Amino acid sequence: MYEAFATLMTRLGLALLARKRPFSYFFLSRTLSRMGENVFSIAVPWLVFQLTGSTLQLGLAFVLQVVPSLLLAPFAGVYVDAASRTKVIFVSEGFRALLGLAVAGLFLLGSLQAWHLYLAVVAYGVTASFLTIAAGAVVPAIVEQADLTRANALLRLSRNTCDLLGKVMAGVLLAWAGPVLTFTTNAVLSAASAAFLLTLRRIDGESPVVQSQQLRVLQDFVSGVGILRRHNAALLAMAYLVVVNVGIPALAIALPVFSEQVLRQGAAGYGFLNGAMAFGAIIATLTAAFLAGRMDEHRLSGLATLLFGFLVVSLGFVRVLEWGLLVMTLVGLMAEWVSIYTASILQRTLPSEVLGRAFAVQYAALRVIPVVVFLSAGAVLQRFGVQTLLILGGSATALIAALLLYIRVRGAQ
């Protein structure tokens, strides 16, 4: 009985937390960080709307979370490859803790204004680019190659769970305790995340491309991307993730209309559909390592991307909530598998000295693409309806995935 339980824990990747102490500390650090991030991302827009009563300024608060991190991604990638990666995360978390305390203090003094929150959002967005890129580059240094998929699955499980619990916690804190305690909690979570990093050894960047103390951001970034271009397996893996992130924004804009006009379930149905997708993502994190032991991760990524496209198409023909929940669960499952396997492929394939820039390229692409898709999907939705949007978006995803699989097969031959 015990051996069967131990085998199950190993296949799910959970045994890695007990077996690798550095990774367990890093896992706890990222979990606390993600909880704090969700608290912040819910509390700030709510406060902006309370202070201004303007939906336009509410939208501006969301935009300001994305733009700084997108613009700074190249610099963050170069810096992560040149500096201590754990130190980058530690400083970013410490800065986030100070931001939370500053907002709480301003509110307590009665001096908080909307522009203070906009500055806080911009600063938080700056730390997001460094944190995300450095965290992706650290993983190969604290676990063995054979454990990369298990490690990434566990980190994604933590992320998905925190996305759910952190938003709920933020709402409860705002309603029952007020903004001061909410932002203080955010600061404490970031500080605790930084504290766990003190237990890790210094993990430096070691790029021969970044050769001078005075960083030449554009030249070093381009040099790193040049190295990346010589690794076809990594480029193909990134392509799968990009293709899935063409379909996800189309789904995001289609689901509220789909629930209202097609399923006739309103806001409740919309919530259930999103919850089903999150549930599928959690299942993916628990099964990813198990499947990777039986099939090539490139093939798994390609097949999951192809099935993701077909599932989006099939949603266009669904007319009852039960079938919609099933399809959205499978959609979340496929999308999360792609995220886990592509991260492992990048970490396993690329030299350590360019990992920061590789994740910076991916980070930037995954923020530009949704903006483009949101604009085009909105136009298609308005003119042709939600069914056409789902069928077109899913078909495009499936066709590109099939092409990438064909390229992979031809390359192997």
C-alpha positions as CSV (number, residue, x, y, z in Angstrom):
1,M,0.0,0.0,0.0
2,Y,2.8,2.4,1.0
3,E,4.8,1.6,-2.1
4,A,1.8,2.1,-4.4
5,F,1.2,5.5,-2.7
6,A,4.9,6.5,-3.1
7,T,4.8,5.5,-6.7
8,L,1.7,7.6,-7.3
9,M,3.3,10.6,-5.6
10,T,6.4,10.2,-7.7
11,R,4.4,10.0,-11.0
12,L,2.4,13.1,-10.1
13,G,5.7,14.9,-9.2
14,L,4.7,15.6,-5.6
15,A,7.6,13.6,-4.2
16,L,10.0,16.2,-5.8
17,L,9.0,18.6,-3.0
18,A,10.3,16.3,-0.3
19,R,13.3,15.0,-2.3
20,K,14.7,18.4,-3.4
21,R,14.9,20.9,-0.6
22,P,16.1,23.9,-2.8
23,F,13.1,23.3,-5.1
24,S,10.7,23.0,-2.2
25,Y,11.8,26.4,-0.9
26,F,11.6,27.9,-4.4
27,F,8.1,26.4,-4.8
28,L,6.9,27.9,-1.5
29,S,8.4,31.3,-2.6
30,R,6.6,31.3,-5.9
31,T,3.4,30.2,-4.3
32,L,3.4,33.0,-1.8
33,S,4.4,35.4,-4.6
34,R,1.5,34.4,-6.8
35,M,-1.0,34.7,-3.9
36,G,0.2,38.2,-3.3
37,E,0.1,39.1,-7.0
38,N,-3.5,38.0,-7.2
39,V,-4.4,40.0,-4.1
40,F,-2.8,43.1,-5.7
41,S,-4.4,42.5,-9.2
42,I,-7.9,42.4,-7.6
43,A,-7.5,45.2,-5.0
44,V,-6.1,47.9,-7.3
45,P,-8.8,47.9,-10.0
46,W,-11.4,47.8,-7.3
47,L,-9.9,50.8,-5.5
48,V,-9.5,52.7,-8.8
49,F,-13.2,52.3,-9.5
50,Q,-14.1,53.3,-5.9
51,L,-12.0,56.5,-6.1
52,T,-12.9,57.6,-9.7
53,G,-16.2,55.9,-10.6
54,S,-14.9,55.8,-14.1
55,T,-14.8,52.6,-16.2
56,L,-12.3,54.3,-18.6
57,Q,-9.9,54.7,-15.7
58,L,-10.6,51.2,-14.6
59,G,-9.6,50.0,-18.1
60,L,-6.4,52.1,-17.9
61,A,-5.5,50.3,-14.6
62,F,-5.5,47.0,-16.5
63,V,-3.6,48.3,-19.5
64,L,-0.8,49.7,-17.2
65,Q,-0.2,46.2,-15.8
66,V,0.8,44.9,-19.2
67,V,2.6,47.7,-21.1
68,P,5.6,48.3,-18.7
69,S,6.4,44.6,-18.5
70,L,6.2,44.2,-22.3
71,L,8.5,47.1,-22.9
72,L,11.1,45.9,-20.3
73,A,11.1,42.3,-21.4
74,P,14.3,42.6,-23.5
75,F,16.2,44.3,-20.8
76,A,14.9,41.9,-18.2
77,G,16.0,38.9,-20.3
78,V,19.6,40.3,-20.7
79,Y,19.9,41.3,-17.1
80,V,18.7,37.9,-15.8
81,D,21.3,36.2,-18.0
82,A,24.0,38.4,-16.6
83,A,23.1,38.8,-12.9
84,S,22.3,36.5,-10.0
85,R,18.8,35.1,-10.8
86,T,17.8,34.5,-7.2
87,K,18.9,38.0,-6.3
88,V,16.7,39.4,-9.1
89,I,13.7,37.6,-7.7
90,F,14.6,38.6,-4.1
91,V,14.9,42.3,-4.9
92,S,11.7,42.2,-7.0
93,E,9.8,40.6,-4.1
94,G,11.2,43.1,-1.6
95,F,10.2,46.0,-3.9
96,R,6.7,44.6,-4.2
97,A,6.4,44.4,-0.4
98,L,7.3,48.0,-0.1
99,L,4.7,48.9,-2.7
100,G,2.0,47.1,-0.8
101,L,3.0,48.9,2.4
102,A,3.1,52.3,0.6
103,V,-0.4,51.9,-0.8
104,A,-1.7,50.7,2.7
105,G,0.0,53.7,4.4
106,L,-1.4,56.3,1.9
107,F,-4.9,54.9,2.3
108,L,-4.6,54.9,6.1
109,L,-3.5,58.6,6.0
110,G,-6.4,59.4,3.7
111,S,-4.0,60.6,1.0
112,L,-4.5,57.9,-1.6
113,Q,-5.4,59.1,-5.1
114,A,-5.9,57.3,-8.4
115,W,-2.5,58.4,-9.8
116,H,-0.8,56.8,-6.8
117,L,-2.4,53.5,-7.8
118,Y,-1.4,54.0,-11.5
119,L,2.2,54.4,-10.4
120,A,2.0,51.3,-8.2
121,V,0.5,49.3,-11.1
122,V,3.4,50.4,-13.4
123,A,6.0,49.5,-10.8
124,Y,4.3,46.1,-10.2
125,G,4.3,45.5,-13.9
126,V,8.1,46.2,-14.0
127,T,8.7,43.6,-11.3
128,A,6.5,41.1,-13.2
129,S,8.8,41.0,-16.2
130,F,11.9,40.3,-14.0
131,L,10.2,37.8,-11.8
132,T,8.6,35.7,-14.6
133,I,11.7,35.6,-16.7
134,A,14.1,34.9,-13.8
135,A,11.8,32.2,-12.3
136,G,11.8,30.3,-15.6
137,A,15.5,30.5,-15.9
138,V,16.2,29.3,-12.3
139,V,14.4,26.0,-12.5
140,P,17.1,24.1,-14.4
141,A,19.7,25.1,-11.8
142,I,17.8,23.6,-8.9
143,V,16.4,20.3,-10.3
144,E,17.9,17.7,-12.6
145,Q,17.0,17.4,-16.3
146,A,14.9,14.3,-15.7
147,D,12.8,16.3,-13.1
148,L,12.1,19.4,-15.2
149,T,8.6,18.4,-16.3
150,R,7.6,17.4,-12.7
151,A,8.9,20.7,-11.4
152,N,7.1,22.8,-14.1
153,A,3.9,20.8,-13.5
154,L,4.1,21.5,-9.7
155,L,4.8,25.2,-10.3
156,R,1.8,25.5,-12.7
157,L,-0.4,23.6,-10.2
158,S,0.6,26.2,-7.6
159,R,-0.1,29.0,-10.1
160,N,-3.5,27.7,-11.0
161,T,-4.5,27.1,-7.3
162,C,-3.3,30.6,-6.3
163,D,-5.1,32.2,-9.2
164,L,-8.3,30.8,-7.7
165,L,-7.6,31.2,-4.0
166,G,-5.8,34.5,-4.2
167,K,-8.7,36.3,-6.0
168,V,-11.2,34.9,-3.5
169,M,-9.0,36.0,-0.6
170,A,-8.6,39.5,-2.1
171,G,-12.4,39.8,-2.4
172,V,-13.0,38.6,1.2
173,L,-10.3,40.9,2.6
174,L,-11.6,44.0,0.8
175,A,-15.2,43.3,1.9
176,W,-14.5,42.4,5.5
177,A,-11.2,44.0,6.5
178,G,-10.7,47.0,4.1
179,P,-7.9,48.1,1.8
180,V,-5.3,48.7,4.5
181,L,-5.3,45.1,5.7
182,T,-5.6,43.9,2.1
183,F,-2.5,45.7,0.9
184,T,-0.6,44.8,4.1
185,T,-1.4,41.1,3.4
186,N,0.0,41.6,-0.1
187,A,3.2,43.1,1.4
188,V,3.6,40.2,3.9
189,L,3.1,37.6,1.2
190,S,5.8,39.2,-1.0
191,A,8.2,39.6,2.0
192,A,7.7,35.9,3.0
193,S,8.4,34.9,-0.7
194,A,11.7,36.8,-0.5
195,A,12.5,35.2,2.8
196,F,12.3,31.7,1.4
197,L,14.8,32.7,-1.4
198,L,17.4,33.4,1.3
199,T,17.7,29.6,1.8
200,L,18.8,29.1,-1.8
201,R,22.4,29.3,-3.0
202,R,23.3,32.2,-5.3
203,I,22.4,31.2,-8.8
204,D,24.1,33.5,-11.3
205,G,23.7,34.2,-14.9
206,E,26.7,33.1,-16.8
207,S,26.3,34.4,-20.4
208,P,29.5,34.9,-22.5
209,V,27.3,37.0,-24.8
210,V,26.8,39.6,-22.0
211,Q,30.5,40.5,-21.7
212,S,30.7,44.0,-20.2
213,Q,29.5,45.5,-17.0
214,Q,27.7,48.2,-19.0
215,L,24.8,46.2,-20.5
216,R,24.3,46.8,-24.2
217,V,20.6,45.7,-24.0
218,L,19.7,45.7,-27.6
219,Q,22.9,44.1,-28.9
220,D,23.0,41.5,-26.1
221,F,19.3,40.7,-26.6
222,V,19.7,40.2,-30.3
223,S,22.9,38.1,-29.7
224,G,20.9,35.8,-27.4
225,V,18.0,35.5,-29.8
226,G,20.6,34.6,-32.5
227,I,21.7,31.7,-30.3
228,L,18.1,30.7,-29.7
229,R,17.5,30.5,-33.5
230,R,20.0,27.7,-33.7
231,H,17.9,25.5,-31.5
232,N,15.0,24.3,-33.7
233,A,13.4,22.2,-31.0
234,A,13.1,25.2,-28.7
235,L,11.7,27.4,-31.4
236,L,9.1,24.7,-32.3
237,A,8.1,24.4,-28.6
238,M,7.6,28.2,-28.4
239,A,5.5,28.1,-31.5
240,Y,3.1,25.6,-29.9
241,L,2.6,27.9,-27.0
242,V,2.1,30.9,-29.2
243,V,-0.5,29.1,-31.3
244,V,-2.5,28.1,-28.1
245,N,-2.4,31.8,-27.1
246,V,-4.1,32.7,-30.3
247,G,-7.1,30.5,-29.2
248,I,-7.3,31.5,-25.5
249,P,-8.0,35.3,-26.1
250,A,-10.6,34.3,-28.7
251,L,-12.2,32.1,-26.0
252,A,-12.0,34.8,-23.4
253,I,-13.9,37.3,-25.5
254,A,-16.4,34.6,-26.8
255,L,-17.4,32.9,-23.5
256,P,-19.6,35.7,-21.9
257,V,-21.5,36.0,-25.2
258,F,-21.6,32.2,-25.6
259,S,-23.1,31.8,-22.1
260,E,-25.6,34.6,-22.6
261,Q,-26.8,34.1,-26.1
262,V,-26.2,30.4,-26.9
263,L,-26.5,28.6,-23.5
264,R,-28.9,31.1,-22.0
265,Q,-27.1,30.7,-18.6
266,G,-26.0,34.3,-18.1
267,A,-23.2,35.2,-15.6
268,A,-23.6,32.0,-13.7
269,G,-22.9,29.9,-16.8
270,Y,-19.9,32.2,-17.6
271,G,-18.4,31.5,-14.2
272,F,-19.0,27.8,-14.5
273,L,-17.3,27.7,-17.9
274,N,-14.2,29.5,-16.7
275,G,-14.2,27.3,-13.6
276,A,-14.3,24.2,-15.8
277,M,-11.2,25.4,-17.7
278,A,-9.4,26.1,-14.4
279,F,-10.3,22.6,-13.3
280,G,-8.9,21.1,-16.5
281,A,-5.7,23.0,-15.9
282,I,-5.3,21.6,-12.5
283,I,-5.8,18.0,-13.8
284,A,-3.1,18.7,-16.4
285,T,-0.6,19.7,-13.7
286,L,-1.2,16.4,-11.9
287,T,-0.9,14.2,-15.0
288,A,1.8,16.0,-17.1
289,A,4.8,14.2,-15.6
290,F,3.0,10.8,-15.9
291,L,2.4,11.3,-19.6
292,A,5.9,12.7,-20.3
293,G,7.4,9.4,-19.1
294,R,5.5,7.6,-21.9
295,M,5.7,9.9,-24.9
296,D,8.0,12.5,-26.3
297,E,7.2,16.0,-25.0
298,H,7.4,17.6,-28.4
299,R,4.8,15.2,-29.7
300,L,2.6,15.7,-26.6
301,S,2.8,19.5,-27.1
302,G,1.9,19.2,-30.8
303,L,-1.0,16.8,-30.2
304,A,-2.3,18.9,-27.3
305,T,-2.2,22.1,-29.5
306,L,-4.1,20.3,-32.3
307,L,-6.7,18.9,-29.9
308,F,-7.1,22.4,-28.3
309,G,-8.0,23.8,-31.8
310,F,-10.6,21.0,-32.4
311,L,-12.1,21.5,-29.0
312,V,-12.6,25.3,-29.6
313,V,-14.3,24.4,-32.9
314,S,-16.5,21.9,-31.2
315,L,-17.6,24.5,-28.6
316,G,-19.2,26.4,-31.5
317,F,-21.7,23.5,-31.9
318,V,-22.5,23.1,-28.2
319,R,-26.0,24.1,-27.1
320,V,-26.3,22.8,-23.5
321,L,-24.2,23.8,-20.4
322,E,-23.2,20.2,-19.5
323,W,-21.4,19.7,-22.8
324,G,-19.9,23.2,-22.6
325,L,-18.4,22.3,-19.2
326,L,-16.9,19.1,-20.5
327,V,-15.4,20.8,-23.5
328,M,-14.0,23.7,-21.4
329,T,-12.4,21.2,-19.0
330,L,-10.7,19.5,-21.9
331,V,-9.6,22.9,-23.3
332,G,-8.0,23.8,-20.0
333,L,-6.3,20.4,-19.9
334,M,-4.8,20.8,-23.3
335,A,-3.7,24.4,-22.9
336,E,-2.0,23.6,-19.6
337,W,-0.2,20.6,-21.0
338,V,1.3,22.8,-23.7
339,S,2.5,25.4,-21.2
340,I,4.2,22.7,-19.0
341,Y,5.8,20.7,-21.8
342,T,7.1,23.8,-23.7
343,A,8.7,25.2,-20.6
344,S,10.4,21.9,-19.9
345,I,11.6,21.7,-23.5
346,L,13.1,25.2,-23.4
347,Q,14.9,24.6,-20.1
348,R,16.2,21.2,-21.3
349,T,17.2,22.3,-24.8
350,L,18.8,25.7,-24.4
351,P,22.1,26.7,-22.8
352,S,21.8,28.3,-19.4
353,E,23.4,31.5,-20.7
354,V,20.5,32.3,-23.0
355,L,17.5,31.1,-20.9
356,G,16.7,34.6,-19.7
357,R,16.4,36.0,-23.2
358,A,14.5,33.0,-24.4
359,F,11.9,33.5,-21.7
360,A,11.9,37.2,-22.5
361,V,11.0,36.5,-26.1
362,Q,8.2,34.2,-25.0
363,Y,7.1,36.6,-22.4
364,A,6.8,39.5,-24.9
365,A,5.1,37.3,-27.5
366,L,2.5,36.1,-25.1
367,R,1.5,39.7,-24.3
368,V,1.5,41.1,-27.8
369,I,-0.5,38.3,-29.4
370,P,-3.6,38.5,-27.0
371,V,-3.9,42.3,-27.8
372,V,-4.0,41.6,-31.5
373,V,-6.4,38.7,-31.1
374,F,-8.7,40.6,-28.9
375,L,-9.0,43.4,-31.5
376,S,-9.6,41.0,-34.4
377,A,-11.8,38.6,-32.4
378,G,-14.0,41.5,-31.3
379,A,-14.5,42.6,-34.9
380,V,-15.4,39.0,-36.0
381,L,-17.7,38.5,-33.0
382,Q,-19.6,41.8,-33.7
383,R,-20.0,41.1,-37.4
384,F,-20.5,37.3,-37.7
385,G,-21.5,36.1,-34.2
386,V,-20.0,33.9,-31.5
387,Q,-20.3,30.5,-33.4
388,T,-18.3,31.8,-36.3
389,L,-15.6,33.2,-34.0
390,L,-15.2,29.9,-32.2
391,I,-15.1,27.9,-35.5
392,L,-12.6,30.3,-37.2
393,G,-10.4,30.6,-34.1
394,G,-10.3,26.9,-33.4
395,S,-9.8,26.0,-37.1
396,A,-6.8,28.4,-37.4
397,T,-5.3,27.0,-34.3
398,A,-5.7,23.4,-35.5
399,L,-4.4,24.1,-39.0
400,I,-1.2,25.8,-37.6
401,A,-0.7,23.0,-35.1
402,A,-1.0,20.4,-37.9
403,L,1.6,22.3,-39.9
404,L,4.0,22.4,-36.9
405,L,3.5,18.7,-36.3
406,Y,4.3,18.1,-40.0
407,I,7.4,20.2,-39.8
408,R,8.4,18.2,-36.7
409,V,7.9,14.8,-38.4
410,R,9.8,16.0,-41.5
411,G,12.6,17.3,-39.4
412,A,12.9,13.9,-37.5
413,Q,13.0,12.1,-40.9
